[in-house]
Amino acid sequence: MQIQDSPFARKLAAFVALSDADLGTMSDVFKRRRKFPVGRDMLYQGQKDQAAYVIASGWVCSYKLLPGGSRQIVDFQIPGDFLGLRSVLFRTADHNAEPITPVEASEVLAVDLLTAFTETPRLATAVMWAASRDEAMVVEHLVNLGRRNAAERTAHFLLELGARLRLVGMGDRLGYKCPLSQYLLADALGLSAVHINRVLRELREAGLLTFQKGKVTFDDFEGLVALADFDRAYLDHDGPLLR
């Protein structure tokens, strides 16, 4: 796959129109590929001098372990997402990251990333946009956990995933393939797996959404948006501001 056709380039193109020189630098920085099997953590909380990764294929969950052994999934990374960028800049990883499908990713060292930012400021601006968008998603996730009921937060989360996947060519307005189990959704949404099962059944019976056999189908997209009060403006996917 050419770098301009990669999920990461497609994602950054939502904000910055990258030049051939930018794409060439990106190709050099992201050429070191690694593969990770399901269940083998790519990042460990407390790990130092950790590389960052750009996901080329597969899904990852980022999570924090609590003293009692339970976990809170902070987010899921999909193709085109940076993983561990904050850990590189902070020098110490503050969370764990575990593949939930087989993953192929570009390993990015801090020195290579900073050098690339010096050489291509537009690439640095694009990555800053991506990091800012991720921060905006964290804000929405906090609202999800604190103020939306179970049906609203589940609908909002699945709509957000759909928007993210459409951006990198892996979904459309009708739905998307999704490898998440009800247990993973429960850890992300602060609910039990039993509660998630009930909510998904209620959404299906209401004719809004079906999540079966690894696929999310939007049966009534506008109705689901209304239920979740979903405003995709925080994802900033409306086209490049810098050309």
N, C-alpha and C positions, 0 to 999 in steps of 0.2 A: 504493500500500500504506500502510495506517495504521501509525503508529510502533509501536503495541502488537503488530502482526502481523509486524514486521520480524525478521530473524534475530537481530539484536543484542539486541532486547528479549526474545526467546524465550530467548536464552542467559542473560541476566542474571536472568531469572525463575527459573532453577534455584537461585538463591541468595537473591534479595531480591524480595519482592512490591512492585513499584513502584506508587506512587500516580498519580492523574491528573496531579497537579502535577509529579511526577518525569518522567512521560512527555512532558508539555508542554515542559519544559526540554530533555529529550533531543531532541525534535523540532526545537526552535530551534537547538540546537548542531549537529545533524547534517543541516541542510537544504541545505548547500552541496555539491552533487553534482558529481563529475568522472568522466569515462570514460577508461580507459587501454587501449590495444591490446596484443596479445600482444608480448612482447619489449621493451617500453619500460619501463625501470626507474622505479618510483615513488619509491624512496629510493636514495641513493647513499652509500656508505661515506665518511665525512669531511664530508658535507654539513652546513651549519650552518643554524639557524633553519628547520628542516624541520617541516612540518605532519604531523600524524598522520592516519590514515584508519581508517574503519570500513567493512569490506567489505560491500556490499549484495548483490552478485552476482559470480560468478567466483572463480577460484583464483589464489593468488599463492605464489611460493616466496621465502623469505628465505634469503640465503646470504652466505658470506664468501669472498672471493677470496684465494688464496694466492699468494706471490711467483712461483711457477713457472707460474701461469696456471690451475691446477686450482681447483676450488671445492668447498666443503662446504655442502650445503643444511642449514640449521639447522632449518627447519620449513616447513610449508605453511599458508597462511592460507586459510580458507574463509569463506563468508558468515556474518556475525555476529562476526567476529574484529576486534580492534584491530590495526592495523599501524603501527609507528613510535611507539608510546606512550613507550617508553624513550628514543627519540631526541629527542622533544620535551622530556622532563624533563632529559636530559643535555646538551641544546643542540647536540649533534653526533651525527649518525647513525653507528652502529658496524657497520652491515651494509648490504647491498643488498637490494632487493625487486623482483622481476620478475613481471609477470602471465604465467601460463601458459595462461590463457584470457582473452577480453575481460572487463574488470573495470569495474564501476561502484562507486564508493565515496564516502562522505561525507568531505569534507576538514574536519579539526578543528584550529583554531589553539590554541596553548598558552593564550593569554589567555582564549579562550572556554571552554576546558575547565576552567581553574582557577576562573573565575567561576561556572560551573555547579556545581562541587564545593562552592563556598561557599554557594550558594543551596539546593542539594539534597544534604545529607550522605548520604542513602540511595543516591543515584546514585553518589556518590564511593565508598561502601562496596562497591557492586556492581562497579564498575570495578576496585577493589582486589582483590576476589575473582577477577575474570577474570584479572588480572595474576598473582595467586598461582597460579591453576590452570595458567597458561602456564609458570610457573617449575617447577611439579611435573612438567609434561610434559618440560621440558628435562632434569630429573633422570632420568626414565625413558629418554629418548633416550641419555643418557650410559651408563646401564646396558646399553641395547641394544648400543651400539657396543663397550663394553668387556667384557661378560660373556656375552651371548647369542650362540649360533651363528647362522649365516645363516638357517636355517629359522625359528628362534625369533624373531629380530629382525624378519624380514619379517612373520610372523604377528602379532606384537605390534603392529607399526606399523599394519598394515591393520585390526586390531581397534580400535585407538585412533581411527583416522580414522572408522571406522564409528560409534563412540560419539559422537564430536564431531558428525557429520552428523545422527545421530538427534536430537540435542538441538535442532537448528534445523529439523527437519522435512524433511531431505533424504536420509534413509536409514531402514532398519528392520533387524530382526534377520536378515533374509534377505540383505541386501547394500545396495549403493549404486552410483550412477554415479560413475566416477572417471576424470578426464582425464590421470592421470599416466602418463608413458611409463616404460619400463624404465630409460632413461638417468637420468630424474629420481629414480626410486627408488634407483638405484645411488648417485647423489650424496648422497642423504639417509641411506642405510644403510651407507655405507662399503664397498660391494661393487662389482664390475664389472657391466656390463649383461649380460654372458654368464652370470655367476654368478646374477644375479637371474632370468634366463630359466630356468636350471636349477632354482632353488629353487621358482619358481612351477609348473613342471612337476611337481616332486616333490609339492608340496602338492595339486595337482589329481589326480595319480595315487593319492594316499593318501585321496582322497575328502573332503578338508578344505575346500578353497577353490578357486574358479575365478576367474581374472582375465582376461577376454577381451572384446574389442570395447568397451572403455571401461566395463566394469561388473565390480565385485567381487561375487561370489556366495559366501555362506557355506554350503557344502554340509554341513558338520558343525560347527555353531557351538561346541558344547560341547567337541568334540574339539580344535578350534583353540585355544580358551581354555586347555585343559589343556596343549597343546603349548607355548604361549607363556608359561604361568604368568601369565595376564593377570588382574589384579585392578583393576577399574575404580574402586576407591575413591579413587585419587589424582585422578580427574577430578571428583569431588564433584558428581555429577549427581542426587542423590537427593531433590531438592526444596528449596524455600526455607527457610532458617533464620530469616530476618527477615521478619516479616509486618506 
